[in-house]
Amino acid sequence: MRGSLIKRGDRTYAIVVDLPRRQNGKRNQSWTTFHGTRKQAEAELARTLLRLSSGIATGDDRITMAEVVEDHWKPWARNRASAKTFERWEDMIRRFILPAFSETSLGKLTPAMIQRTYLRWQESGGYKGSPLAGQTVLHHHRLLFHVLHYAVRLQVLSRNVAELVEPPKVERREMTALDETQAVRLIRSMVGTPMEVPVLLAIATGLRRGEVCGLKWTDIDFEAAILAVRRSLEETRAGIRFKDPKALSSRRTIALEPELIEALQSHKARQAKLRRSLGSRWNDVGVVFPDPVKSDGSPWRPDRFFESFRYYARKSDVPRVRFHDLRHSHATHLLRAGVHLKVASARLGHSTTKLTADTYSHVLSGMDRDASAMVGRRLREAAENLLANR
């Protein structure tokens, strides 16, 4: 690594350090203005080179946000996230992060500037002029932090100023879950519609939307009454694709109740009849729930699946819910039934029981009260028995 001094004026020098070239092949240098004698400037240059050789980055703080994103972060992140996640990150950067910070070199970016941007987004600076929710701003903060942190790791930036920014505090929104009676009413309202079996499956197993759409007949063992979650169906602007579960814990087997087995077998028989009638026109990808509009065996696009659920759910007499709320409903039913937290966590595909406990803490707190009441009742009964036997 080389460095040099350029005299800029009386007792003013530019300290120039050649850094590794950027991924696009362009030259990469760090320029720092130093005020003092030449001997002092030479000493500062030596310290700078020592810091760099020791792995303590100084970087080129004149680099722009667009350069960091395009030259460094994007090539790395594209291969580290799912296509859907990366598409969402790109959208956040294009619509919010680059417009907010493209005019400022990152060396001049301050925590106060970022903090003001967050406040503006929450007040009036959101998409199409509407304010952004605190949770949305928090997602943007995490992405900005991630981009700058990666640039520091590559030594193309000297510091991550997002570390000093206080992200908005977000109140945890209580999730929507149907109780057992509401769940049965929703299932009955779906009878005779394309959502009949998918809704029953989601309420009975807690599968995510992508997991339902990506389910294949080879994943179901009717004799053993189990279902294996091996993939998910993802939809991006480029189209749809099957993908592996995002975490090892998401690969799981789930026991199926007899009523669900019977519903799936009936659904398979109806599908087999349609398949025979279409012959070679059937798109044999093996999905359990193909697109009911195409009716040719093609996968059911997750977005269309969501719209179909919303259409039929609005006709039911249960509270308005998202399809993902059926997963919350299943988790709530498990815990209220006294299923061990570890079993519920494995069934949901959570990475840890702590995640399950944190997500459904409101359910567990109610169960804690019930447990306390039960213990108290048994102690009173024991006391009464002692008195009666004296």
MIMI-490553 format. One record per residue (C-alpha): residue number from 1; residue in three letters; x, y, z. Coordinates in Angstrom, 3 decimals. Example, Ala and Ser with C-alpha at 12.3 -4.5 7.8 and 13.67 -1.06 7.14 Angstrom:
2
+-----+------+----------+----------+----------+
!  nr ! rest !     east !    north !       up !
+-----+------+----------+----------+----------+
!   1 !  ALA !   12.300 !   -4.500 !    7.800 !
!   2 !  SER !   13.670 !   -1.060 !    7.140 !
+-----+------+----------+----------+----------+
This chain:
390
+-----+------+----------+----------+----------+
!  nr ! rest !     east !    north !       up !
+-----+------+----------+----------+----------+
!   1 !  MET !    0.000 !    0.000 !    0.000 !
!   2 !  ARG !    1.414 !    3.379 !   -1.042 !
!   3 !  GLY !    0.844 !    6.921 !    0.049 !
!   4 !  SER !    2.019 !   10.388 !   -0.880 !
!   5 !  LEU !    1.813 !   14.042 !    0.122 !
!   6 !  ILE !    0.625 !   16.870 !   -2.113 !
!   7 !  LYS !    1.356 !   20.419 !   -0.994 !
!   8 !  ARG !   -1.816 !   22.505 !   -1.145 !
!   9 !  GLY !   -0.711 !   25.735 !    0.466 !
!  10 !  ASP !    1.244 !   27.194 !    3.344 !
!  11 !  ARG !    1.345 !   24.452 !    5.997 !
!  12 !  THR !   -1.436 !   22.510 !    4.196 !
!  13 !  TYR !   -0.978 !   19.076 !    2.647 !
!  14 !  ALA !   -3.205 !   16.448 !    1.055 !
!  15 !  ILE !   -2.491 !   12.938 !    2.328 !
!  16 !  VAL !   -3.240 !   10.531 !   -0.513 !
!  17 !  VAL !   -3.387 !    6.766 !    0.051 !
!  18 !  ASP !   -3.902 !    4.235 !   -2.742 !
!  19 !  LEU !   -6.557 !    1.720 !   -1.692 !
!  20 !  PRO !   -7.469 !   -1.561 !   -3.418 !
!  21 !  ARG !   -9.252 !   -0.921 !   -6.695 !
!  22 !  ARG !  -13.046 !   -1.022 !   -6.698 !
!  23 !  GLN !  -14.931 !   -3.962 !   -8.156 !
!  24 !  ASN !  -15.546 !   -2.047 !  -11.391 !
!  25 !  GLY !  -11.770 !   -1.570 !  -11.804 !
!  26 !  LYS !  -11.772 !    2.137 !  -10.994 !
!  27 !  ARG !   -8.965 !    3.635 !   -8.971 !
!  28 !  ASN !   -9.676 !    4.014 !   -5.260 !
!  29 !  GLN !   -7.866 !    6.614 !   -3.146 !
!  30 !  SER !   -8.267 !    8.177 !    0.258 !
!  31 !  TRP !   -7.695 !   11.961 !    0.384 !
!  32 !  THR !   -7.284 !   13.749 !    3.712 !
!  33 !  THR !   -6.379 !   17.394 !    4.296 !
!  34 !  PHE !   -3.697 !   17.953 !    6.928 !
!  35 !  HIS !   -2.614 !   21.293 !    8.437 !
!  36 !  GLY !    0.959 !   21.497 !    9.770 !
!  37 !  THR !    4.576 !   21.210 !    8.746 !
!  38 !  ARG !    5.776 !   18.757 !    6.133 !
!  39 !  LYS !    7.468 !   16.700 !    8.835 !
!  40 !  GLN !    4.196 !   16.467 !   10.736 !
!  41 !  ALA !    2.352 !   15.559 !    7.523 !
!  42 !  GLU !    4.864 !   12.789 !    6.824 !
!  43 !  ALA !    4.307 !   11.432 !   10.335 !
!  44 !  GLU !    0.534 !   11.495 !    9.811 !
!  45 !  LEU !    0.934 !    9.689 !    6.477 !
!  46 !  ALA !    2.985 !    6.985 !    8.215 !
!  47 !  ARG !    0.317 !    6.588 !   10.911 !
!  48 !  THR !   -2.384 !    6.323 !    8.242 !
!  49 !  LEU !   -0.508 !    3.616 !    6.354 !
!  50 !  LEU !    0.083 !    1.775 !    9.636 !
!  51 !  ARG !   -3.611 !    1.882 !   10.498 !
!  52 !  LEU !   -4.492 !    0.492 !    7.084 !
!  53 !  SER !   -1.888 !   -2.257 !    7.220 !
!  54 !  SER !   -3.183 !   -3.181 !   10.703 !
!  55 !  GLY !   -6.693 !   -3.546 !    9.379 !
!  56 !  ILE !   -8.008 !   -0.274 !   10.824 !
!  57 !  ALA !   -9.811 !    1.303 !    7.901 !
!  58 !  THR !   -9.718 !    4.912 !    6.938 !
!  59 !  GLY !  -11.345 !    4.465 !    3.545 !
!  60 !  ASP !  -12.294 !    7.053 !    0.991 !
!  61 !  ASP !  -14.944 !    9.145 !    2.672 !
!  62 !  ARG !  -15.614 !   11.031 !   -0.574 !
!  63 !  ILE !  -17.327 !    7.934 !   -1.903 !
!  64 !  THR !  -21.035 !    8.313 !   -2.589 !
!  65 !  MET !  -23.923 !    6.164 !   -1.446 !
!  66 !  ALA !  -24.569 !    5.101 !   -5.038 !
!  67 !  GLU !  -20.949 !    3.920 !   -5.414 !
!  68 !  VAL !  -21.083 !    1.930 !   -2.197 !
!  69 !  VAL !  -24.374 !    0.316 !   -3.196 !
!  70 !  GLU !  -23.599 !   -0.404 !   -6.860 !
!  71 !  ASP !  -19.873 !   -1.199 !   -6.681 !
!  72 !  HIS !  -19.701 !   -3.070 !   -3.408 !
!  73 !  TRP !  -22.878 !   -3.968 !   -1.552 !
!  74 !  LYS !  -25.147 !   -5.147 !   -4.381 !
!  75 !  PRO !  -22.767 !   -7.754 !   -5.863 !
!  76 !  TRP !  -22.369 !   -9.234 !   -2.387 !
!  77 !  ALA !  -26.000 !   -9.057 !   -1.211 !
!  78 !  ARG !  -27.432 !  -10.469 !   -4.449 !
!  79 !  ASN !  -25.930 !  -13.872 !   -3.654 !
!  80 !  ARG !  -26.671 !  -13.776 !    0.076 !
!  81 !  ALA !  -30.432 !  -13.174 !    0.091 !
!  82 !  SER !  -33.424 !  -14.706 !   -1.645 !
!  83 !  ALA !  -34.529 !  -13.085 !   -4.884 !
!  84 !  LYS !  -37.642 !  -11.684 !   -3.189 !
!  85 !  THR !  -35.687 !  -10.193 !   -0.288 !
!  86 !  PHE !  -33.066 !   -8.668 !   -2.565 !
!  87 !  GLU !  -35.826 !   -7.201 !   -4.749 !
!  88 !  ARG !  -37.379 !   -5.596 !   -1.664 !
!  89 !  TRP !  -33.984 !   -4.182 !   -0.604 !
!  90 !  GLU !  -33.406 !   -2.744 !   -4.081 !
!  91 !  ASP !  -36.817 !   -1.081 !   -3.948 !
!  92 !  MET !  -36.086 !    0.519 !   -0.564 !
!  93 !  ILE !  -32.715 !    1.813 !   -1.787 !
!  94 !  ARG !  -34.109 !    3.168 !   -5.053 !
!  95 !  ARG !  -37.137 !    4.899 !   -3.542 !
!  96 !  PHE !  -35.783 !    6.164 !   -0.245 !
!  97 !  ILE !  -32.109 !    5.707 !    0.632 !
!  98 !  LEU !  -30.485 !    6.963 !   -2.583 !
!  99 !  PRO !  -32.808 !    9.989 !   -3.007 !
! 100 !  ALA !  -32.148 !   10.991 !    0.607 !
! 101 !  PHE !  -28.353 !   10.643 !    0.627 !
! 102 !  SER !  -27.129 !   10.736 !   -2.986 !
! 103 !  GLU !  -26.134 !   14.423 !   -2.828 !
! 104 !  THR !  -23.829 !   13.988 !    0.179 !
! 105 !  SER !  -20.441 !   12.285 !    0.188 !
! 106 !  LEU !  -20.414 !    9.686 !    2.943 !
! 107 !  GLY !  -17.493 !   11.413 !    4.635 !
! 108 !  LYS !  -19.795 !   14.358 !    5.317 !
! 109 !  LEU !  -22.779 !   12.269 !    6.352 !
! 110 !  THR !  -23.630 !   12.797 !   10.027 !
! 111 !  PRO !  -25.963 !   11.052 !   12.481 !
! 112 !  ALA !  -28.022 !   14.252 !   12.690 !
! 113 !  MET !  -28.621 !   14.207 !    8.923 !
! 114 !  ILE !  -29.835 !   10.615 !    9.062 !
! 115 !  GLN !  -32.009 !   11.337 !   12.104 !
! 116 !  ARG !  -33.669 !   14.275 !   10.339 !
! 117 !  THR !  -34.316 !   12.077 !    7.316 !
! 118 !  TYR !  -36.064 !    9.484 !    9.474 !
! 119 !  LEU !  -38.262 !   12.179 !   11.028 !
! 120 !  ARG !  -39.123 !   13.544 !    7.575 !
! 121 !  TRP !  -40.100 !   10.088 !    6.367 !
! 122 !  GLN !  -42.386 !    9.627 !    9.368 !
! 123 !  GLU !  -43.986 !   13.053 !    8.998 !
! 124 !  SER !  -44.557 !   13.488 !    5.272 !
! 125 !  GLY !  -41.743 !   12.091 !    3.198 !
! 126 !  GLY !  -42.996 !    8.619 !    2.464 !
! 127 !  TYR !  -43.961 !    7.036 !   -0.814 !
! 128 !  LYS !  -46.320 !    9.285 !   -2.830 !
! 129 !  GLY !  -46.254 !   11.847 !   -0.035 !
! 130 !  SER !  -47.771 !    9.620 !    2.658 !
! 131 !  PRO !  -45.929 !    9.217 !    5.982 !
! 132 !  LEU !  -44.011 !    6.020 !    6.652 !
! 133 !  ALA !  -44.883 !    3.926 !    9.670 !
! 134 !  GLY !  -42.265 !    3.610 !   12.380 !
! 135 !  GLN !  -41.822 !   -0.079 !   11.568 !
! 136 !  THR !  -41.122 !    0.777 !    7.917 !
! 137 !  VAL !  -38.537 !    3.406 !    8.883 !
! 138 !  LEU !  -36.928 !    0.830 !   11.157 !
! 139 !  HIS !  -36.583 !   -1.538 !    8.177 !
! 140 !  HIS !  -34.918 !    1.285 !    6.192 !
! 141 !  HIS !  -32.555 !    2.005 !    9.098 !
! 142 !  ARG !  -31.489 !   -1.619 !    9.299 !
! 143 !  LEU !  -30.799 !   -1.721 !    5.578 !
! 144 !  LEU !  -28.801 !    1.533 !    5.652 !
! 145 !  PHE !  -26.804 !    0.248 !    8.624 !
! 146 !  HIS !  -26.157 !   -3.008 !    6.766 !
! 147 !  VAL !  -24.915 !   -1.241 !    3.603 !
! 148 !  LEU !  -22.556 !    1.084 !    5.477 !
! 149 !  HIS !  -21.306 !   -1.692 !    7.744 !
! 150 !  TYR !  -20.359 !   -3.793 !    4.728 !
! 151 !  ALA !  -18.491 !   -0.835 !    3.203 !
! 152 !  VAL !  -16.495 !   -0.412 !    6.427 !
! 153 !  ARG !  -15.624 !   -4.093 !    6.428 !
! 154 !  LEU !  -14.260 !   -3.721 !    2.891 !
! 155 !  GLN !  -12.237 !   -0.674 !    4.024 !
! 156 !  VAL !  -13.821 !    1.574 !    1.410 !
! 157 !  LEU !  -15.405 !    3.657 !    4.164 !
! 158 !  SER !  -13.911 !    4.726 !    7.449 !
! 159 !  ARG !  -16.955 !    4.647 !    9.715 !
! 160 !  ASN !  -20.584 !    3.659 !    9.908 !
! 161 !  VAL !  -22.402 !    6.757 !   11.136 !
! 162 !  ALA !  -25.678 !    4.820 !   11.268 !
! 163 !  GLU !  -24.306 !    3.199 !   14.453 !
! 164 !  LEU !  -24.881 !    6.528 !   16.236 !
! 165 !  VAL !  -28.457 !    6.983 !   15.029 !
! 166 !  GLU !  -31.424 !    6.159 !   17.242 !
! 167 !  PRO !  -33.971 !    4.269 !   15.114 !
! 168 !  PRO !  -37.655 !    4.890 !   15.787 !
! 169 !  LYS !  -39.171 !    2.912 !   18.606 !
! 170 !  VAL !  -41.935 !    0.685 !   17.382 !
! 171 !  GLU !  -44.715 !   -0.555 !   19.575 !
! 172 !  ARG !  -45.239 !   -4.226 !   19.027 !
! 173 !  ARG !  -48.573 !   -4.739 !   17.313 !
! 174 !  GLU !  -50.594 !   -7.602 !   18.709 !
! 175 !  MET !  -51.200 !  -10.170 !   16.023 !
! 176 !  THR !  -54.625 !  -11.267 !   14.870 !
! 177 !  ALA !  -55.606 !  -14.838 !   15.680 !
! 178 !  LEU !  -58.925 !  -16.588 !   15.319 !
! 179 !  ASP !  -60.210 !  -18.599 !   18.237 !
! 180 !  GLU !  -61.349 !  -22.160 !   17.629 !
! 181 !  THR !  -64.968 !  -21.202 !   16.942 !
! 182 !  GLN !  -64.015 !  -18.458 !   14.488 !
! 183 !  ALA !  -61.582 !  -20.823 !   12.746 !
! 184 !  VAL !  -64.327 !  -23.405 !   12.203 !
! 185 !  ARG !  -66.657 !  -20.723 !   10.858 !
! 186 !  LEU !  -63.984 !  -19.553 !    8.411 !
! 187 !  ILE !  -63.329 !  -23.119 !    7.241 !
! 188 !  ARG !  -67.045 !  -23.717 !    6.678 !
! 189 !  SER !  -67.366 !  -20.461 !    4.725 !
! 190 !  MET !  -64.696 !  -21.740 !    2.306 !
! 191 !  VAL !  -66.466 !  -25.015 !    1.448 !
! 192 !  GLY !  -66.910 !  -25.336 !   -2.315 !
! 193 !  THR !  -64.321 !  -22.632 !   -3.106 !
! 194 !  PRO !  -60.694 !  -23.060 !   -4.269 !
! 195 !  MET !  -59.575 !  -21.956 !   -0.780 !
! 196 !  GLU !  -61.395 !  -24.738 !    1.072 !
! 197 !  VAL !  -58.467 !  -27.138 !    1.541 !
! 198 !  PRO !  -55.676 !  -24.503 !    1.667 !
! 199 !  VAL !  -57.430 !  -22.697 !    4.539 !
! 200 !  LEU !  -58.042 !  -25.952 !    6.399 !
! 201 !  LEU !  -54.395 !  -26.907 !    5.893 !
! 202 !  ALA !  -53.105 !  -23.540 !    7.139 !
! 203 !  ILE !  -55.266 !  -23.560 !   10.256 !
! 204 !  ALA !  -54.383 !  -27.184 !   11.022 !
! 205 !  THR !  -50.616 !  -26.956 !   10.369 !
! 206 !  GLY !  -49.509 !  -23.309 !   10.486 !
! 207 !  LEU !  -47.881 !  -23.424 !    7.035 !
! 208 !  ARG !  -46.834 !  -20.123 !    5.503 !
! 209 !  ARG !  -48.370 !  -18.939 !    2.216 !
! 210 !  GLY !  -45.268 !  -19.769 !    0.178 !
! 211 !  GLU !  -45.077 !  -23.199 !    1.794 !
! 212 !  VAL !  -48.703 !  -23.919 !    0.903 !
! 213 !  CYS !  -48.190 !  -22.809 !   -2.706 !
! 214 !  GLY !  -44.953 !  -24.815 !   -2.969 !
! 215 !  LEU !  -46.348 !  -28.015 !   -1.472 !
! 216 !  LYS !  -46.164 !  -31.087 !   -3.724 !
! 217 !  TRP !  -47.945 !  -34.430 !   -3.482 !
! 218 !  THR !  -44.588 !  -36.134 !   -2.949 !
! 219 !  ASP !  -44.309 !  -34.179 !    0.318 !
! 220 !  ILE !  -47.356 !  -35.909 !    1.823 !
! 221 !  ASP !  -47.209 !  -39.428 !    3.261 !
! 222 !  PHE !  -50.845 !  -40.448 !    3.652 !
! 223 !  GLU !  -50.033 !  -43.758 !    5.380 !
! 224 !  ALA !  -47.812 !  -42.150 !    8.012 !
! 225 !  ALA !  -50.113 !  -39.092 !    8.180 !
! 226 !  ILE !  -47.241 !  -36.623 !    7.927 !
! 227 !  LEU !  -46.337 !  -33.705 !    5.702 !
! 228 !  ALA !  -42.782 !  -32.610 !    4.901 !
! 229 !  VAL !  -41.975 !  -28.947 !    4.294 !
! 230 !  ARG !  -39.172 !  -28.995 !    1.731 !
! 231 !  ARG !  -39.642 !  -25.857 !   -0.341 !
! 232 !  SER !  -41.512 !  -22.604 !   -0.797 !
! 233 !  LEU !  -42.887 !  -20.848 !   -3.866 !
! 234 !  GLU !  -41.498 !  -17.335 !   -4.330 !
! 235 !  GLU !  -42.786 !  -14.619 !   -6.636 !
! 236 !  THR !  -40.651 !  -11.736 !   -7.892 !
! 237 !  ARG !  -40.783 !   -9.360 !  -10.838 !
! 238 !  ALA !  -38.876 !  -12.004 !  -12.806 !
! 239 !  GLY !  -41.598 !  -14.599 !  -12.210 !
! 240 !  ILE !  -42.110 !  -17.494 !   -9.819 !
! 241 !  ARG !  -39.683 !  -20.134 !   -8.628 !
! 242 !  PHE !  -39.411 !  -22.890 !   -6.064 !
! 243 !  LYS !  -36.807 !  -22.210 !   -3.402 !
! 244 !  ASP !  -35.391 !  -23.997 !   -0.400 !
! 245 !  PRO !  -36.662 !  -22.953 !    3.036 !
! 246 !  LYS !  -34.830 !  -19.867 !    4.286 !
! 247 !  ALA !  -33.662 !  -21.613 !    7.464 !
! 248 !  LEU !  -32.781 !  -25.171 !    8.407 !
! 249 !  SER !  -35.530 !  -25.120 !   11.028 !
! 250 !  SER !  -38.096 !  -24.391 !    8.309 !
! 251 !  ARG !  -37.418 !  -27.860 !    6.895 !
! 252 !  ARG !  -39.729 !  -29.905 !    9.065 !
! 253 !  THR !  -42.287 !  -32.703 !    9.194 !
! 254 !  ILE !  -45.775 !  -32.086 !   10.533 !
! 255 !  ALA !  -48.273 !  -34.663 !   11.761 !
! 256 !  LEU !  -51.683 !  -34.470 !   10.086 !
! 257 !  GLU !  -55.042 !  -35.123 !   11.729 !
! 258 !  PRO !  -57.512 !  -37.602 !   10.157 !
! 259 !  GLU !  -59.958 !  -34.897 !    8.999 !
! 260 !  LEU !  -57.178 !  -33.108 !    7.119 !
! 261 !  ILE !  -55.944 !  -36.362 !    5.585 !
! 262 !  GLU !  -59.457 !  -37.081 !    4.342 !
! 263 !  ALA !  -59.789 !  -33.562 !    2.868 !
! 264 !  LEU !  -56.442 !  -33.856 !    1.085 !
! 265 !  GLN !  -57.309 !  -37.279 !   -0.344 !
! 266 !  SER !  -60.611 !  -35.971 !   -1.685 !
! 267 !  HIS !  -58.811 !  -32.975 !   -3.171 !
! 268 !  LYS !  -56.270 !  -35.277 !   -4.818 !
! 269 !  ALA !  -59.040 !  -37.397 !   -6.342 !
! 270 !  ARG !  -60.734 !  -34.321 !   -7.843 !
! 271 !  GLN !  -57.403 !  -33.135 !   -9.217 !
! 272 !  ALA !  -56.671 !  -36.556 !  -10.732 !
! 273 !  LYS !  -60.018 !  -36.468 !  -12.542 !
! 274 !  LEU !  -59.214 !  -33.026 !  -13.991 !
! 275 !  ARG !  -55.734 !  -34.191 !  -14.923 !
! 276 !  ARG !  -57.107 !  -37.170 !  -16.881 !
! 277 !  SER !  -59.543 !  -34.937 !  -18.743 !
! 278 !  LEU !  -56.773 !  -32.577 !  -19.874 !
! 279 !  GLY !  -54.257 !  -35.236 !  -20.824 !
! 280 !  SER !  -51.094 !  -33.746 !  -22.318 !
! 281 !  ARG !  -52.327 !  -30.208 !  -21.619 !
! 282 !  TRP !  -51.787 !  -30.780 !  -17.886 !
! 283 !  ASN !  -48.669 !  -29.016 !  -16.566 !
! 284 !  ASP !  -47.307 !  -31.797 !  -14.401 !
! 285 !  VAL !  -45.250 !  -30.015 !  -11.728 !
! 286 !  GLY !  -46.890 !  -31.989 !   -8.933 !
! 287 !  VAL !  -48.179 !  -29.123 !   -6.783 !
! 288 !  VAL !  -51.016 !  -29.841 !   -4.376 !
! 289 !  PHE !  -52.714 !  -26.516 !   -5.059 !
! 290 !  PRO !  -52.384 !  -25.500 !   -8.725 !
! 291 !  ASP !  -53.836 !  -22.275 !  -10.097 !
! 292 !  PRO !  -57.654 !  -22.728 !  -10.149 !
! 293 !  VAL !  -58.060 !  -20.128 !  -12.918 !
! 294 !  LYS !  -55.663 !  -21.794 !  -15.349 !
! 295 !  SER !  -56.859 !  -25.254 !  -14.262 !
! 296 !  ASP !  -53.904 !  -26.909 !  -15.985 !
! 297 !  GLY !  -51.696 !  -27.866 !  -13.050 !
! 298 !  SER !  -49.571 !  -24.699 !  -13.103 !
! 299 !  PRO !  -48.383 !  -23.390 !   -9.715 !
! 300 !  TRP !  -50.662 !  -20.919 !   -7.974 !
! 301 !  ARG !  -48.815 !  -17.601 !   -7.905 !
! 302 !  PRO !  -48.544 !  -16.410 !   -4.269 !
! 303 !  ASP !  -49.963 !  -12.968 !   -5.085 !
! 304 !  ARG !  -52.991 !  -14.468 !   -6.828 !
! 305 !  PHE !  -53.366 !  -16.911 !   -3.967 !
! 306 !  PHE !  -53.467 !  -13.995 !   -1.535 !
! 307 !  GLU !  -56.075 !  -12.138 !   -3.600 !
! 308 !  SER !  -58.234 !  -15.249 !   -3.796 !
! 309 !  PHE !  -58.095 !  -15.734 !   -0.028 !
! 310 !  ARG !  -58.948 !  -12.096 !    0.622 !
! 311 !  TYR !  -61.915 !  -12.278 !   -1.778 !
! 312 !  TYR !  -63.499 !  -15.296 !   -0.077 !
! 313 !  ALA !  -62.535 !  -14.256 !    3.468 !
! 314 !  ARG !  -64.429 !  -10.992 !    3.071 !
! 315 !  LYS !  -67.585 !  -12.991 !    2.419 !
! 316 !  SER !  -67.257 !  -14.852 !    5.720 !
! 317 !  ASP !  -68.649 !  -13.663 !    9.052 !
! 318 !  VAL !  -65.319 !  -13.735 !   10.908 !
! 319 !  PRO !  -63.021 !  -10.788 !   11.712 !
! 320 !  ARG !  -60.908 !   -9.617 !    8.777 !
! 321 !  VAL !  -57.681 !  -11.597 !    8.710 !
! 322 !  ARG !  -54.659 !  -12.049 !    6.482 !
! 323 !  PHE !  -53.708 !  -15.522 !    5.334 !
! 324 !  HIS !  -50.630 !  -15.330 !    7.576 !
! 325 !  ASP !  -52.966 !  -14.841 !   10.545 !
! 326 !  LEU !  -54.079 !  -18.444 !   10.077 !
! 327 !  ARG !  -50.533 !  -19.421 !   11.057 !
! 328 !  HIS !  -50.853 !  -17.280 !   14.185 !
! 329 !  SER !  -54.195 !  -18.925 !   14.866 !
! 330 !  HIS !  -52.646 !  -22.391 !   14.676 !
! 331 !  ALA !  -49.850 !  -21.391 !   17.055 !
! 332 !  THR !  -52.377 !  -19.928 !   19.490 !
! 333 !  HIS !  -54.496 !  -23.094 !   19.373 !
! 334 !  LEU !  -51.422 !  -25.233 !   20.075 !
! 335 !  LEU !  -50.324 !  -23.244 !   23.104 !
! 336 !  ARG !  -53.816 !  -22.905 !   24.558 !
! 337 !  ALA !  -54.218 !  -26.669 !   24.238 !
! 338 !  GLY !  -51.155 !  -27.108 !   26.438 !
! 339 !  VAL !  -48.798 !  -28.341 !   23.711 !
! 340 !  HIS !  -45.194 !  -28.105 !   24.902 !
! 341 !  LEU !  -43.432 !  -24.973 !   23.689 !
! 342 !  LYS !  -40.658 !  -27.004 !   22.043 !
! 343 !  VAL !  -43.173 !  -29.064 !   20.058 !
! 344 !  ALA !  -45.071 !  -25.958 !   18.958 !
! 345 !  SER !  -41.810 !  -24.265 !   17.935 !
! 346 !  ALA !  -40.736 !  -27.246 !   15.822 !
! 347 !  ARG !  -44.158 !  -27.495 !   14.198 !
! 348 !  LEU !  -44.045 !  -23.809 !   13.228 !
! 349 !  GLY !  -40.477 !  -24.073 !   11.928 !
! 350 !  HIS !  -39.067 !  -21.491 !   14.349 !
! 351 !  SER !  -35.303 !  -21.454 !   14.867 !
! 352 !  THR !  -35.587 !  -21.371 !   18.677 !
! 353 !  THR !  -38.220 !  -21.782 !   21.362 !
! 354 !  LYS !  -37.327 !  -18.247 !   22.475 !
! 355 !  LEU !  -38.637 !  -16.917 !   19.160 !
! 356 !  THR !  -41.909 !  -18.774 !   19.718 !
! 357 !  ALA !  -42.156 !  -17.560 !   23.309 !
! 358 !  ASP !  -41.437 !  -13.942 !   22.330 !
! 359 !  THR !  -43.878 !  -14.004 !   19.403 !
! 360 !  TYR !  -46.720 !  -15.479 !   21.432 !
! 361 !  SER !  -45.919 !  -14.012 !   24.825 !
! 362 !  HIS !  -49.480 !  -12.688 !   25.132 !
! 363 !  VAL !  -50.824 !  -16.226 !   24.825 !
! 364 !  LEU !  -48.313 !  -17.588 !   27.324 !
! 365 !  SER !  -49.139 !  -14.856 !   29.838 !
! 366 !  GLY !  -52.788 !  -15.931 !   29.745 !
! 367 !  MET !  -51.730 !  -19.543 !   30.206 !
! 368 !  ASP !  -49.602 !  -18.448 !   33.173 !
! 369 !  ARG !  -52.702 !  -17.026 !   34.845 !
! 370 !  ASP !  -54.592 !  -20.245 !   34.162 !
! 371 !  ALA !  -51.704 !  -22.286 !   35.596 !
! 372 !  SER !  -51.610 !  -20.086 !   38.689 !
! 373 !  ALA !  -55.340 !  -20.515 !   39.199 !
! 374 !  MET !  -55.013 !  -24.297 !   38.770 !
! 375 !  VAL !  -52.199 !  -24.541 !   41.335 !
! 376 !  GLY !  -54.166 !  -22.387 !   43.759 !
! 377 !  ARG !  -57.259 !  -24.548 !   43.316 !
! 378 !  ARG !  -55.313 !  -27.745 !   43.980 !
! 379 !  LEU !  -53.688 !  -26.264 !   47.091 !
! 380 !  ARG !  -57.108 !  -25.279 !   48.429 !
! 381 !  GLU !  -58.399 !  -28.773 !   47.723 !
! 382 !  ALA !  -55.428 !  -30.267 !   49.569 !
! 383 !  ALA !  -56.031 !  -27.976 !   52.539 !
! 384 !  GLU !  -59.720 !  -28.912 !   52.632 !
! 385 !  ASN !  -58.828 !  -32.624 !   52.547 !
! 386 !  LEU !  -56.441 !  -32.175 !   55.471 !
! 387 !  LEU !  -59.158 !  -30.478 !   57.527 !
! 388 !  ALA !  -61.691 !  -33.131 !   56.641 !
! 389 !  ASN !  -59.356 !  -35.962 !   57.729 !
! 390 !  ARG !  -58.523 !  -34.538 !   61.172 !
+-----+------+----------+----------+----------+
